Amino acid sequence: MKRLKLGFKREDGVTLVELLAAIILLSIIVMSFMGFFTQAARTNNRTNSVNEATFLAQQEIERVTNCSKNGKTVADTLAGKPDNVQLNIQVNENSDLYKVVVTVTEGGEARAKMETRLPFAEAEE
């Protein structure tokens, strides 16, 4: 019984200084991890933007390939492109294939670029 009473009489506790030191250390640790999380969020947003642009470029390449296979001319193919896609089709002098470059832009900045070579029907005069 005496031990129990002595245990209650002891005033070993956490002082205010120790509590403040623990809070400061935990705050420093949490703040350093917050930097990692915000950087990861920015990287994730950039990756999503590039993935979406790459998907749009791939979709446009598939549309142009379909136009090529269905005997459409270069002019017909250029007419159906989306607004945020730049489509550049150049004649290759050494071959009957045309160089097709698809560039997806966002805010004036190129996000994705794809290139292929395809045959197109000749324009009727």
HUCOR-V485461 format. One record per residue. N is the residue number from 1. RES is the residue in one small letter. NEAR is the number of other C-alpha atoms within 12 Angstrom. Layout:
BEGIN
n->N res->RES near->NEAR
n->N res->RES near->NEAR
END
This chain:
BEGIN
n->1 res->m near->7
n->2 res->k near->8
n->3 res->r near->9
n->4 res->l near->9
n->5 res->k near->9
n->6 res->l near->11
n->7 res->g near->11
n->8 res->f near->12
n->9 res->k near->11
n->10 res->r near->10
n->11 res->e near->9
n->12 res->d near->9
n->13 res->g near->11
n->14 res->v near->11
n->15 res->t near->11
n->16 res->l near->10
n->17 res->v near->11
n->18 res->e near->12
n->19 res->l near->13
n->20 res->l near->13
n->21 res->a near->14
n->22 res->a near->15
n->23 res->i near->14
n->24 res->i near->14
n->25 res->l near->14
n->26 res->l near->14
n->27 res->s near->14
n->28 res->i near->14
n->29 res->i near->14
n->30 res->v near->14
n->31 res->m near->14
n->32 res->s near->14
n->33 res->f near->14
n->34 res->m near->14
n->35 res->g near->14
n->36 res->f near->14
n->37 res->f near->14
n->38 res->t near->14
n->39 res->q near->14
n->40 res->a near->14
n->41 res->a near->14
n->42 res->r near->14
n->43 res->t near->14
n->44 res->n near->14
n->45 res->n near->14
n->46 res->r near->16
n->47 res->t near->16
n->48 res->n near->15
n->49 res->s near->22
n->50 res->v near->23
n->51 res->n near->18
n->52 res->e near->19
n->53 res->a near->27
n->54 res->t near->26
n->55 res->f near->22
n->56 res->l near->29
n->57 res->a near->33
n->58 res->q near->24
n->59 res->q near->23
n->60 res->e near->35
n->61 res->i near->36
n->62 res->e near->22
n->63 res->r near->26
n->64 res->v near->40
n->65 res->t near->29
n->66 res->n near->20
n->67 res->c near->25
n->68 res->s near->29
n->69 res->k near->17
n->70 res->n near->17
n->71 res->g near->20
n->72 res->k near->24
n->73 res->t near->26
n->74 res->v near->32
n->75 res->a near->22
n->76 res->d near->22
n->77 res->t near->31
n->78 res->l near->27
n->79 res->a near->18
n->80 res->g near->19
n->81 res->k near->26
n->82 res->p near->21
n->83 res->d near->16
n->84 res->n near->21
n->85 res->v near->33
n->86 res->q near->30
n->87 res->l near->31
n->88 res->n near->27
n->89 res->i near->28
n->90 res->q near->23
n->91 res->v near->19
n->92 res->n near->16
n->93 res->e near->9
n->94 res->n near->8
n->95 res->s near->13
n->96 res->d near->15
n->97 res->l near->21
n->98 res->y near->26
n->99 res->k near->27
n->100 res->v near->32
n->101 res->v near->27
n->102 res->v near->37
n->103 res->t near->34
n->104 res->v near->35
n->105 res->t near->24
n->106 res->e near->20
n->107 res->g near->10
n->108 res->g near->12
n->109 res->e near->16
n->110 res->a near->20
n->111 res->r near->27
n->112 res->a near->29
n->113 res->k near->28
n->114 res->m near->28
n->115 res->e near->26
n->116 res->t near->26
n->117 res->r near->23
n->118 res->l near->32
n->119 res->p near->28
n->120 res->f near->31
n->121 res->a near->20
n->122 res->e near->17
n->123 res->a near->12
n->124 res->e near->10
n->125 res->e near->4
END
